[in-house]
């Protein structure tokens, strides 16, 4: 979450940041709530002071010392004590109510875009660089949703049968290619200084909230139903960023250890509720997919240099695979909820005749660290770390990029050189051929 002090002291800065994001934020109502809480806190402090004074008078009366006290009898003092205690209890209840409203508001406010991020609308991006030249278009290849079934390797019908729409079954060499890509991507990440971690695919609500997934995106997430079909505290992860960031929730790290670089392979689960009707065909947008996620914990001074490194780390996968791609910077209107600056990497997809997102690398600064309470020791006192995350990269989308960019005239698929040792073969053909 953003720093509440920033909202109090520079509300116009926050309002402009939200306008640049395309969000109409009712900040005045929040500031009224914040003032109400501070007024209630002052009232409560004054009431407690009054109660303390009455307690002193009661103590004097018990000793038979009435002089100087406000009450002549213990009965009057006890009556006033009860009245003040009742008012204090009501005050504390109201403070808790207002604090809850403030907390819920802050959990729904997105991050402040970094000053370097271009102002723009949703789906507006700025191209940073391109790598490789696309050699194939939709005229040159069969789309993966046609070729995969023809080769007997990608099975959409059985995916629907066993699970439902946007689920897919991979057979034989397609399944082997998915596994090869996972191993290759993880090996590449480790060679670039990331520590491999295996994490749970199910996390609790606190962990989901810490990264900004809850409560904002509850409709996009899969909750594990508890007793009698009610929502439980447990959720399927939409990305391994969630458990990776959660590893250090509530901790104070050592400055000399930073940056920490983590990489994890997990399946990811998303309802794609906001993407209804998009990318109906093929393997591009699934409810379950594999990914290698990169996460960094850094000092504020390190984070933007580390963001640039992370983008290059994710790019390296595509360079080694020989897949044409480009890097774009997202504008303010397209930033993710927790991000202050984001680069997307888009791979060339011949069947779409355009580049499609395959990785997203973001700096969240202290946004997640505040929610998850992750700090580091700096000059003898704890300060919030910066967290970064990036896809390194989406495995399923890489698979279909290989299927299409490496497609040969006879319908077979050339295995990229770096994957031959993982696949044990140089060509993917129809099963049983």
HURAPE-V355423 format. One record per residue. RES is the residue in three letters. PSI is psi in degrees with one decimal (* if undefined). OMEGA is omega in whole degrees, -180 to 180 (none if undefined). D_FIRST is the distance of its C-alpha to the first C-alpha in whole Angstrom. Layout:
BEGIN
((RES/PSI/OMEGA/D_FIRST) (RES/PSI/OMEGA/D_FIRST))
END
This chain:
BEGIN
((UNK/161.4/179/0) (UNK/161.7/-177/4) (UNK/124.1/-179/7) (UNK/-26.5/178/8) (UNK/-33.6/178/12) (UNK/-40.6/179/11) (UNK/-40.7/-179/11) (UNK/-43.6/-171/14) (UNK/-26.9/-178/16) (UNK/59.1/-177/16) (UNK/-33.2/-180/15) (UNK/-33.3/176/18) (UNK/-43.6/180/16) (UNK/-42.7/180/13) (UNK/-43.5/180/15) (UNK/-40.3/179/17) (UNK/-40.8/180/14) (UNK/-38.2/176/14) (UNK/-40.5/178/17) (UNK/-26.7/176/18) (UNK/-9.7/-177/16) (UNK/26.3/-176/18) (UNK/132.3/176/16) (UNK/98.2/-174/17) (UNK/125.1/180/15) (UNK/75.2/-176/16) (UNK/-28.8/-179/15) (UNK/-41.3/178/18) (UNK/-38.6/178/18) (UNK/-44.0/-179/14) (UNK/-34.9/176/16) (UNK/-41.2/177/19) (UNK/-42.7/-179/17) (UNK/-42.5/177/16) (UNK/-40.0/179/19) (UNK/-41.9/180/21) (UNK/-43.7/-179/19) (UNK/-37.5/176/20) (UNK/-43.6/179/24) (UNK/-39.0/179/24) (UNK/-42.5/177/23) (UNK/-44.0/178/26) (UNK/-42.3/-179/28) (UNK/-41.1/178/27) (UNK/-42.9/180/28) (UNK/-41.0/178/31) (UNK/-39.9/179/32) (UNK/-35.2/176/32) (UNK/-42.9/178/34) (UNK/-41.9/-180/37) (UNK/-38.4/178/37) (UNK/-39.7/179/37) (UNK/-40.1/178/40) (UNK/-39.3/179/42) (UNK/-38.5/178/42) (UNK/-40.2/179/43) (UNK/-39.4/179/46) (UNK/-41.5/179/47) (UNK/-39.9/179/47) (UNK/-42.8/-180/50) (UNK/-36.5/179/51) (UNK/-28.1/179/52) (UNK/0.0/-180/53) (UNK/16.6/180/56) (UNK/97.8/-178/54) (UNK/-23.4/-176/54) (UNK/134.5/179/54) (UNK/-10.8/179/51) (UNK/158.6/-179/49) (UNK/-14.6/-174/48) (UNK/138.6/-178/49) (UNK/-17.7/-179/53) (UNK/154.0/178/53) (UNK/-31.3/-179/50) (UNK/-43.5/178/50) (UNK/-41.7/-179/49) (UNK/-42.9/-180/46) (UNK/-35.6/177/45) (UNK/-43.7/178/45) (UNK/-36.3/178/43) (UNK/-44.0/179/40) (UNK/-41.2/180/40) (UNK/-45.9/-180/39) (UNK/-40.6/179/36) (UNK/-38.4/178/35) (UNK/-41.6/179/35) (UNK/-37.6/178/33) (UNK/-43.0/179/30) (UNK/-43.4/178/30) (UNK/-38.8/179/29) (UNK/-45.0/-179/27) (UNK/-37.9/177/25) (UNK/-42.9/-180/25) (UNK/-38.3/177/23) (UNK/-44.8/179/21) (UNK/-40.7/179/19) (UNK/-46.2/-179/20) (UNK/-40.2/178/18) (UNK/-39.6/178/15) (UNK/-42.3/179/15) (UNK/-40.4/178/14) (UNK/-44.7/180/12) (UNK/-43.2/179/10) (UNK/-37.9/178/11) (UNK/-49.2/-178/10) (UNK/-34.3/179/6) (UNK/-18.8/-178/6) (UNK/-0.7/-180/8) (UNK/125.0/-180/7) (UNK/172.1/-179/7) (UNK/159.6/177/7) (UNK/124.4/178/10) (UNK/142.0/176/13) (UNK/149.4/-176/15) (UNK/-21.0/-179/18) (UNK/-10.1/-176/20) (UNK/128.0/179/19) (UNK/140.6/176/22) (UNK/131.0/-179/21) (UNK/177.4/-178/22) (UNK/175.3/178/22) (UNK/140.1/-180/22) (UNK/9.1/173/24) (UNK/128.1/179/25) (UNK/162.5/178/25) (UNK/120.6/-180/26) (UNK/130.7/-180/29) (UNK/-47.5/180/29) (UNK/160.8/175/32) (UNK/148.4/177/34) (UNK/125.0/179/35) (UNK/159.3/-180/39) (UNK/122.7/178/41) (UNK/132.2/-179/41) (UNK/-14.9/-177/44) (UNK/148.7/175/44) (UNK/-176.6/180/43) (UNK/-20.7/178/44) (UNK/-19.5/-174/47) (UNK/-16.0/-172/48) (UNK/162.6/167/46) (UNK/135.7/178/46) (UNK/149.5/-176/42) (UNK/-27.4/179/41) (UNK/-12.0/173/41) (UNK/-48.9/-176/45) (UNK/-43.2/-178/46) (UNK/-51.6/177/44) (UNK/-37.4/179/45) (UNK/-37.5/179/49) (UNK/-7.1/-179/48) (UNK/24.6/-173/48) (UNK/-30.3/179/44) (UNK/122.1/-171/42) (UNK/98.0/180/42) (UNK/-36.8/-176/40) (UNK/-44.5/-180/42) (UNK/-28.6/174/42) (UNK/-42.8/178/38) (UNK/-39.3/-177/39) (UNK/-43.6/-174/41) (UNK/-19.8/-176/40) (UNK/-44.7/-178/36) (UNK/-174.2/-178/36) (UNK/143.3/-179/35) (UNK/29.7/169/33) (UNK/144.3/-173/34) (UNK/147.7/175/36) (UNK/133.3/175/39) (UNK/133.5/-180/40) (UNK/148.4/165/43) (UNK/-117.6/-173/45) (UNK/-24.8/175/44) (UNK/-42.2/176/41) (UNK/-40.8/179/40) (UNK/-36.5/178/41) (UNK/-40.5/177/39) (UNK/-46.0/-180/36) (UNK/-38.3/178/37) (UNK/-42.1/180/38) (UNK/-39.9/178/35) (UNK/-49.3/-179/33) (UNK/-42.5/180/35) (UNK/-45.1/-179/35) (UNK/-41.7/180/31) (UNK/-40.5/177/31) (UNK/-39.3/179/34) (UNK/-43.2/179/33) (UNK/-44.2/-180/29) (UNK/-36.4/179/31) (UNK/-17.6/-179/33) (UNK/18.4/169/30) (UNK/13.4/179/29) (UNK/143.8/178/27) (UNK/124.7/-178/27) (UNK/132.8/-179/28) (UNK/136.0/172/26) (UNK/126.4/-174/27) (UNK/160.9/177/24) (UNK/147.2/175/24) (UNK/-5.8/177/24) (UNK/131.9/-179/23) (UNK/166.3/179/20) (UNK/172.5/-175/19) (UNK/-35.9/-180/16) (UNK/-41.3/179/14) (UNK/-41.2/176/14) (UNK/-40.3/-179/13) (UNK/-35.6/-178/10) (UNK/-32.7/-179/9) (UNK/-3.6/179/9) (UNK/6.8/178/8) (UNK/-39.5/177/12) (UNK/147.1/2/12) (UNK/-4.5/-171/12) (UNK/-43.2/-170/12) (UNK/29.5/-178/15) (UNK/-36.3/-178/17) (UNK/-18.4/-179/20) (UNK/-9.1/-170/20) (UNK/157.0/178/20) (UNK/113.8/175/23) (UNK/140.5/177/23) (UNK/115.8/-177/26) (UNK/139.8/179/28) (UNK/-147.8/-180/29) (UNK/140.0/176/32) (UNK/26.9/175/34) (UNK/10.1/-180/31) (UNK/153.2/176/28) (UNK/143.4/179/25) (UNK/-174.9/178/24) (UNK/-1.3/-172/21) (UNK/140.9/-175/22) (UNK/145.8/169/21) (UNK/139.9/-175/22) (UNK/139.6/175/20) (UNK/-11.4/178/19) (UNK/149.4/-180/19) (UNK/-4.7/170/20) (UNK/-37.2/-175/17) (UNK/-58.0/178/15) (UNK/-29.6/179/18) (UNK/-45.5/177/18) (UNK/-38.5/-179/14) (UNK/-17.2/-180/15) (UNK/-34.6/-175/18) (UNK/16.8/178/17) (UNK/133.3/178/14) (UNK/10.3/-177/15) (UNK/159.1/172/17) (UNK/113.4/-175/18) (UNK/164.9/177/20) (UNK/133.7/-177/23) (UNK/-37.1/-177/22) (UNK/-18.3/179/26) (UNK/-16.8/-174/24) (UNK/143.6/4/22) (UNK/148.6/169/21) (UNK/130.6/-178/21) (UNK/115.8/-177/22) (UNK/147.0/175/22) (UNK/140.2/-179/24) (UNK/140.6/170/25) (UNK/131.2/171/27) (UNK/158.0/161/26) (UNK/156.7/178/27) (UNK/150.7/-173/24) (UNK/122.8/179/24) (UNK/141.1/179/23) (UNK/-22.4/-177/24) (UNK/35.3/-177/24) (UNK/-32.2/-179/24) (UNK/0.3/-177/23) (UNK/28.8/-178/26) (UNK/129.6/177/29) (UNK/-7.9/-179/32) (UNK/138.7/174/30) (UNK/51.8/-179/32) (UNK/-41.6/-178/34) (UNK/145.6/167/37) (UNK/-163.0/-167/37) (UNK/9.5/-171/34) (UNK/-43.6/-175/31) (UNK/104.1/-174/29) (UNK/157.8/174/29) (UNK/-24.9/176/28) (UNK/129.6/-180/28) (UNK/161.0/180/28) (UNK/147.0/176/28) (UNK/153.8/167/26) (UNK/122.2/-178/25) (UNK/137.1/177/22) (UNK/133.4/179/21) (UNK/138.6/178/18) (UNK/142.6/169/18) (UNK/122.5/-174/16) (UNK/169.8/168/17) (UNK/161.4/177/17) (UNK/-34.6/-178/16) (UNK/-26.0/-176/20) (UNK/-23.5/-158/20) (UNK/-38.9/-177/17) (UNK/-31.1/171/19) (UNK/-39.2/179/22) (UNK/-30.0/176/21) (UNK/-45.3/179/20) (UNK/-39.6/178/23) (UNK/-41.2/-178/25) (UNK/-41.3/178/23) (UNK/-43.6/180/24) (UNK/-33.4/177/28) (UNK/-43.0/178/27) (UNK/-39.4/178/27) (UNK/-34.7/-176/29) (UNK/-35.0/178/32) (UNK/-46.7/-178/32) (UNK/-34.9/177/33) (UNK/-46.0/-179/35) (UNK/-31.5/178/37) (UNK/-11.1/-180/38) (UNK/30.4/-179/39) (UNK/123.4/178/37) (UNK/137.9/-178/36) (UNK/170.9/175/33) (UNK/157.6/177/31) (UNK/131.0/178/27) (UNK/149.3/175/26) (UNK/133.6/179/23) (UNK/143.5/175/20) (UNK/173.8/-174/20) (UNK/-36.4/-177/17) (UNK/-8.7/-177/18) (UNK/0.6/-179/18) (UNK/145.6/173/15) (UNK/163.1/-174/13) (UNK/-45.8/-174/10) (UNK/-7.8/-171/8) (UNK/144.3/171/11) (UNK/-20.0/175/11) (UNK/134.2/-176/15) (UNK/137.7/167/17) (UNK/135.3/170/21) (UNK/144.7/171/23) (UNK/128.8/-177/26) (UNK/129.7/-180/29) (UNK/150.4/179/32) (UNK/124.4/177/35) (UNK/103.2/-176/36) (UNK/-39.5/-176/40) (UNK/-23.8/179/40) (UNK/-9.4/-176/37) (UNK/34.1/177/39) (UNK/171.4/176/35) (UNK/140.6/177/32) (UNK/145.3/-178/30) (UNK/134.9/177/26) (UNK/-13.4/178/27) (UNK/147.0/175/24) (UNK/123.6/-176/20) (UNK/124.2/-172/19) (UNK/147.5/168/15) (UNK/124.0/179/14) (UNK/0.2/-176/10) (UNK/-128.8/-176/10) (UNK/4.7/-173/8) (UNK/-51.8/180/5) (UNK/-34.6/-179/6) (UNK/-36.2/177/8) (UNK/-42.2/-179/6) (UNK/-38.8/-177/6) (UNK/-2.6/179/9) (UNK/61.2/178/10) (UNK/120.1/-176/12) (UNK/174.3/172/14) (UNK/155.9/180/18) (UNK/123.1/177/20) (UNK/117.5/-180/21) (UNK/41.0/174/24) (UNK/2.7/177/24) (UNK/154.1/-177/21) (UNK/134.1/175/18) (UNK/154.9/180/15) (UNK/138.8/174/12) (UNK/169.8/167/13) (UNK/140.5/176/12) (UNK/142.5/178/12) (UNK/149.7/177/15) (UNK/151.3/178/16) (UNK/148.7/176/19) (UNK/130.7/-175/22) (UNK/48.6/8/25) (UNK/-173.8/179/27) (UNK/119.5/-170/27) (UNK/-48.2/-178/30) (UNK/-40.4/179/32) (UNK/-32.9/175/31) (UNK/-39.0/179/33) (UNK/-46.6/-178/36) (UNK/-26.2/174/36) (UNK/-38.2/176/36) (UNK/-45.9/179/39) (UNK/-40.2/-174/41) (UNK/-44.1/-178/41) (UNK/-25.4/-179/41) (UNK/15.5/180/44) (UNK/136.5/-180/46) (UNK/166.4/-173/50) (UNK/-30.7/-178/52) (UNK/4.9/179/54) (UNK/-7.8/176/50) (UNK/170.4/-178/50) (UNK/125.0/177/46) (UNK/131.3/177/47) (UNK/125.1/177/44) (UNK/142.3/-174/43) (UNK/-41.2/-175/44) (UNK/-12.9/-179/41) (UNK/-7.7/-176/41) (UNK/-42.4/-179/45) (UNK/-26.3/178/45) (UNK/-34.4/-178/42) (UNK/-29.3/-176/44) (UNK/17.0/178/48) (UNK/163.6/-177/49) (UNK/-12.6/-177/49) (UNK/140.4/174/49) (UNK/122.5/-179/47) (UNK/176.6/178/50) (UNK/137.9/-177/51) (UNK/130.5/177/51) (UNK/-0.8/-178/55) (UNK/*/none/56))
END
